[in-house]
Amino acid sequence: MPNQPLKNLRLMSRSNTLIVPFWALITCGCLIGAISFGSRAGMGLYLNDISVSFFDNQTAILSWSIAIQNLIWGAVSPFAGTFADKYGAGKSLVIGAVLYAAGLALMPHSDAPMLMHITAGIMVGVGVAFASFSIVTATFGRKVKPEKRSLAFGVGVASGSVGQLVLVPVASFLIGNYGWEIALYGMAGITLLIVPLALAVTGKGEPEVGQPDQTVRQAFAEAFGHRSYILLFLGFFVCGFHVAFIQTHLPKYIQDNALPLWLGGASLAIVGATNIIGTFGAGWLGDKYSKRSTLSMIYFLRAAAIAAFIIVPLSSWSVIVFSAALGVLWLSTVPLTTGLVAQFFGMRYMAGLFGLVFFGHQLGAFLGVVLGGELRDATGSYEIVWWIGAALGVFAGLIHLPIKEAPVARLSLTSA
């Protein structure tokens, strides 16, 4: 099956009644990735309005809710991925979409910190984990040849960038013209579109030809004992710190410095636009060259971009240039990281094992969002957190260098 031309590939349900062309899987999967990522990509746009409306202009409260969301998303991802591996991606996506939409729709009614932590934090976090683009990309990876997997992962991740490019301006428009409450209801409605789209995203993890099957417990035990996998986990922590801090706090940073209000939404949209180039490029590079070296280069360039942004006098143009440069490096780490996980362990428990690495990403995201809110409220400035981000970029660049790009001994023996 994997060796058939993509145009002839057909996926069939267990009952053999639903036939899904490969192009439908790709189209619907990319739309799901766009909606799932894009609906929450503009969370930072609500930070000022919700803080003023509910929390006496304290940004730390909603920052904690978004931080909890990131942490829950990461903590649940290994379980959501394993659920998709065992029972099918479609079931996971439907469960996630319903929880995700409910959390967004209830945020305008969460006028107490604990309520906001439950809706924006826990409900959205669990929902995103089950409806994440990582569930979609794992499905893509099972349907293409190994030498094309990084590019397939890049396609899936790029769809999230399209969602950020499209849905962040939509949210910004709704906030400006109808209020932040209507904007959240609108994002909830869009998120529910994942439910019908999930009908086309079929497939689950199966033992690969010529390889012994594993239990879930065996797969995770193998991963925990793999040094390069642990280094990948630590490096992805830094990616999460960067993405979540900037996505959540850049609009507020722009407002704090008396720059135009439209620039906050525009900056995130620019990141999404240029990230399409970055993720496609990273996926292509991962199939042609060393994934480890490319990852190191991306993190070093992130550190340089952040340092330059802090040093150069802040203006609308510096924000635009920074957003464009960072966008190229934004999620370009994901197809490479995903590709390395597949290279290490194969595709049987791909979604679950990437979910565990993604937990590292979300630990970093939690720290980035919390530090951003707490230090901004304590010092009146985001400058310390920006410098922490630059230093972590250097750390991540270094820690990827010792990674060995080779399958585990189990796969090496079976392929010999």
C-alpha positions in Angstrom: 0.0 0.0 0.0 2.6 2.7 0.9 4.4 2.0 -2.4 1.3 2.8 -4.6 1.2 6.2 -6.3 -0.5 8.8 -4.0 -3.2 9.5 -6.6 -4.3 5.8 -6.5 -4.1 5.5 -2.7 -7.4 4.7 -1.0 -8.2 4.5 2.6 -11.0 2.2 3.9 -12.8 2.0 7.2 -13.0 -1.2 9.2 -16.5 -1.8 7.9 -15.2 -1.4 4.3 -18.1 1.1 3.6 -16.2 4.4 3.6 -13.6 5.0 0.9 -11.6 8.1 1.2 -9.3 9.3 -1.6 -5.8 10.4 -0.5 -6.5 13.9 -1.8 -9.5 14.1 0.5 -7.4 13.0 3.5 -4.8 15.7 2.7 -7.4 18.5 2.1 -9.5 17.8 5.1 -6.5 17.1 7.3 -4.9 20.4 6.3 -8.2 22.2 7.0 -8.4 20.6 10.5 -4.8 21.7 11.2 -5.6 25.2 10.1 -8.7 25.5 12.3 -7.2 23.7 15.3 -4.0 25.9 15.4 -5.6 29.1 14.0 -8.5 29.3 16.5 -6.2 29.6 19.5 -3.3 31.4 17.7 -4.8 34.7 18.5 -5.3 34.2 22.3 -3.0 37.1 22.9 -5.5 39.4 21.2 -7.9 38.9 24.1 -5.4 39.5 26.8 -6.0 43.2 27.2 -9.8 43.1 26.9 -10.4 40.2 29.2 -8.0 41.5 31.8 -9.8 44.9 31.8 -13.3 43.4 31.7 -12.9 40.8 34.4 -9.7 41.1 36.3 -8.9 44.8 37.0 -6.3 44.9 34.3 -4.2 42.1 35.7 -2.6 40.3 32.8 -1.2 37.6 35.0 -4.6 35.9 35.5 -5.4 35.2 31.8 -1.7 34.5 31.3 -2.0 31.7 33.9 -5.1 30.4 32.1 -3.3 30.2 28.8 -0.3 28.7 30.5 -2.5 26.0 32.0 -4.0 25.5 28.6 -0.5 24.9 27.2 0.5 22.6 30.0 -2.7 20.5 29.8 -2.3 20.3 26.0 1.1 18.9 26.4 0.3 16.6 29.3 -2.7 15.1 27.5 -1.0 14.9 24.1 0.7 11.5 24.7 -2.6 10.0 25.8 -4.5 11.6 22.9 -1.8 10.5 20.4 -1.9 6.9 21.8 -5.7 7.0 21.6 -5.5 8.0 17.9 -2.8 5.3 17.3 -5.1 2.6 18.7 -8.6 3.7 17.8 -8.2 6.0 14.9 -7.5 9.7 14.3 -11.1 10.6 13.4 -12.4 9.6 16.8 -9.8 11.6 18.5 -10.4 14.7 16.4 -14.2 14.7 17.0 -13.7 14.4 20.8 -11.2 17.2 20.8 -13.3 19.6 18.6 -16.3 19.4 20.9 -14.3 20.1 24.0 -12.2 22.8 22.3 -15.3 24.7 21.0 -17.1 24.4 24.4 -14.1 25.9 26.2 -13.9 28.9 23.8 -17.7 29.5 24.0 -17.6 29.5 27.8 -14.7 32.0 28.1 -17.0 35.1 27.9 -18.9 33.7 30.9 -15.8 33.0 33.0 -15.6 36.2 35.1 -13.7 34.6 38.0 -10.1 33.4 37.8 -11.0 29.7 38.5 -13.7 29.7 35.9 -11.2 31.1 33.3 -8.6 28.5 34.3 -11.2 25.7 33.7 -12.6 27.0 30.4 -9.6 28.7 28.7 -7.1 26.4 30.5 -8.4 22.9 31.0 -11.2 22.5 28.5 -9.4 24.2 25.6 -6.2 22.4 26.5 -7.7 18.9 26.5 -9.7 19.8 23.3 -6.6 21.0 21.4 -4.6 17.9 22.5 -7.2 15.5 20.9 -7.8 17.8 17.8 -4.2 18.8 17.3 -2.4 19.0 14.0 0.1 16.4 15.4 -2.8 13.8 15.2 -3.2 14.8 11.5 0.5 14.8 10.6 1.0 11.3 12.1 -1.8 10.1 9.8 -0.1 11.8 6.8 3.2 10.2 7.8 1.8 6.7 7.6 0.6 7.2 4.0 3.9 8.2 2.3 7.3 6.7 1.8 9.8 7.2 4.6 12.0 9.5 2.4 9.0 11.8 2.0 7.8 11.9 5.6 9.5 15.2 6.6 7.9 16.9 3.7 4.5 15.4 4.6 4.9 16.6 8.1 5.8 20.0 6.8 2.6 20.1 4.8 0.6 19.3 7.9 2.4 21.9 10.1 2.1 24.5 7.3 -1.7 24.1 7.4 -1.5 25.4 11.0 0.3 28.5 9.7 -2.4 29.0 7.2 -4.9 28.9 10.0 -2.9 31.5 11.9 -2.7 33.7 8.8 -6.4 33.6 8.2 -8.1 33.2 11.6 -6.0 35.7 13.6 -7.1 38.6 11.3 -10.7 37.3 11.5 -10.5 37.3 15.3 -8.9 40.8 15.3 -11.7 42.0 13.0 -14.4 40.5 15.2 -12.9 42.0 18.3 -12.6 45.5 16.8 -16.1 45.5 15.3 -18.3 43.3 17.5 -16.4 42.8 20.8 -14.2 40.0 22.2 -17.1 37.9 23.3 -18.5 37.6 19.8 -15.0 36.9 18.5 -14.8 33.9 20.9 -18.2 32.6 19.9 -17.2 32.9 16.3 -14.0 30.9 16.9 -16.0 28.2 18.7 -18.3 27.9 15.7 -15.4 27.6 13.3 -13.7 25.0 15.5 -16.8 22.7 15.3 -16.2 22.4 11.6 -13.5 19.9 12.5 -16.3 17.4 13.3 -17.4 16.8 9.7 -13.9 17.2 8.3 -12.7 14.4 10.7 -14.7 11.8 8.7 -12.0 11.9 6.0 -9.1 11.5 8.4 -9.0 7.8 8.9 -6.3 5.3 9.9 -4.5 4.2 13.0 -1.1 2.7 13.9 -0.4 -0.7 12.5 2.7 -2.9 12.8 5.1 -2.2 10.0 6.0 -5.0 7.6 8.9 -7.0 8.8 8.9 -5.5 12.3 7.7 -7.1 15.5 4.7 -5.5 17.1 5.1 -3.6 20.4 2.7 -2.8 23.3 2.3 0.8 24.3 4.2 0.2 27.4 7.2 -1.2 25.5 7.2 1.6 23.0 7.3 4.3 25.7 10.0 2.4 27.7 12.1 2.2 24.6 11.7 6.0 24.1 12.6 6.8 27.7 15.9 4.9 27.3 16.9 6.6 24.1 19.4 9.4 24.7 18.7 11.3 21.4 15.0 11.3 22.1 15.6 12.9 25.5 17.7 15.6 23.9 15.0 16.2 21.4 12.5 16.5 24.3 14.7 19.1 26.0 15.3 21.1 22.8 11.6 21.2 22.0 11.0 22.7 25.5 12.7 25.9 24.1 10.6 25.9 21.0 7.5 26.0 23.3 8.9 28.8 25.4 9.5 30.9 22.3 6.2 30.3 20.6 3.9 30.6 23.5 5.5 33.7 25.0 5.6 35.6 21.7 2.1 34.4 20.6 0.6 35.4 23.9 2.5 38.5 24.9 3.7 40.2 21.7 0.3 42.0 21.2 0.4 43.3 24.7 4.1 44.3 24.4 3.1 46.3 21.3 0.3 48.0 23.2 2.6 48.8 26.2 4.9 50.7 23.9 2.1 52.8 22.4 2.3 51.3 18.9 -0.8 51.0 16.8 -3.4 48.5 18.1 -3.7 46.9 14.6 -0.1 45.9 14.8 -0.7 43.1 17.3 -3.0 41.1 15.0 -0.9 42.0 12.0 2.3 40.8 13.6 0.8 37.3 14.4 -0.6 37.1 10.9 2.8 37.9 9.4 4.3 35.2 11.5 1.7 32.8 10.1 2.4 33.9 6.6 6.1 33.5 6.6 5.9 30.3 8.6 4.3 28.6 5.7 7.6 29.1 3.8 9.6 28.0 6.9 7.7 24.8 7.5 7.7 23.7 3.8 11.4 24.6 3.6 12.3 22.7 6.8 10.3 19.7 5.6 12.2 19.7 2.3 15.6 20.2 4.1 14.8 17.4 6.5 14.4 15.0 3.6 17.6 16.1 1.9 20.0 17.0 4.7 20.7 16.4 8.4 17.6 17.1 10.6 19.7 17.5 13.6 22.0 20.2 12.0 19.0 22.0 10.5 17.3 22.2 13.9 20.4 23.6 15.5 20.6 26.3 12.8 17.0 27.2 13.4 17.5 27.7 17.1 20.7 29.7 16.7 18.9 32.0 14.2 15.9 32.4 16.6 18.3 33.6 19.3 19.9 36.1 17.0 16.5 37.4 15.8 15.3 37.9 19.4 18.5 39.6 20.5 18.3 41.9 17.5 14.7 42.8 18.2 15.5 43.8 21.8 18.6 45.9 20.8 17.1 47.8 17.8 14.8 50.7 18.7 11.2 49.5 18.7 8.9 50.7 15.9 6.2 49.4 13.7 8.8 48.5 11.1 11.0 46.6 13.6 7.9 44.6 14.7 7.0 43.8 11.1 10.6 42.7 10.2 11.0 40.7 13.4 7.6 38.9 12.8 8.6 38.0 9.2 12.0 36.7 10.3 10.6 34.8 13.3 7.8 33.3 11.2 10.3 31.5 8.9 11.7 29.9 12.1 8.4 29.6 14.0 7.1 26.0 13.5 9.9 24.9 11.2 11.2 22.9 14.1 8.1 20.6 14.1 8.5 18.7 10.8 12.1 18.1 11.7 11.4 17.0 15.3 8.5 14.8 14.1 10.7 13.3 11.4 13.4 12.4 13.9 10.8 10.6 16.2 9.6 8.6 13.2 13.2 7.9 12.2 14.1 6.7 15.7 11.1 4.4 16.3 9.0 3.9 13.2 5.3 4.8 12.7 3.5 2.3 14.9 3.1 4.7 17.9 4.1 7.8 16.1 1.3 10.1 17.5 1.9 9.0 21.1 5.6 9.3 21.0 5.6 12.7 19.4 2.9 13.6 21.9 5.4 12.9 24.7 8.1 15.1 23.0 5.3 17.7 22.6 4.8 17.6 26.3 8.3 19.0 26.6 7.3 21.7 24.2 4.3 22.6 26.3 6.3 22.7 29.5 8.3 25.4 27.9 5.1 27.1 26.7 3.8 27.1 30.2 6.9 28.7 31.6 7.0 31.3 28.7 3.5 32.4 29.2 3.7 32.5 33.0 7.0 34.3 33.1 5.8 36.8 30.6 2.7 37.7 32.6 4.3 37.7 36.1 7.5 39.6 35.2 5.6 42.1 33.1 3.3 42.8 36.1 6.2 42.9 38.5 8.6 45.0 36.5 6.4 46.8 34.1 8.5 45.4 31.2 8.9 42.3 29.1 12.7 42.9 28.6 13.9 40.2 31.0 11.8 37.5 29.3 13.0 38.5 25.9 16.6 38.0 27.0 15.8 34.6 28.6 14.3 33.6 25.2 17.5 34.6 23.4 19.7 32.6 25.8 17.4 29.5 25.6 17.8 29.7 21.8 21.5 29.3 22.1 21.0 26.4 24.6 18.7 24.6 22.2 21.1 25.1 19.3 23.8 23.4 21.2 21.8 20.5 22.7 20.7 19.2 19.3 24.2 18.7 18.0 24.9 15.4 19.9 21.6 13.8 18.5 22.3 10.7 16.5 20.1 10.3 13.4 19.6 6.5 13.4 16.8 4.1 14.1 16.8 2.1 17.3 18.5 -1.3 17.2 15.1 -3.1 16.9 14.4 -1.4 13.5 18.0 -1.7 12.3 17.9 -5.5 12.9 14.6 -6.0 11.2 15.6 -4.0 8.2 19.0 -5.7 7.8 
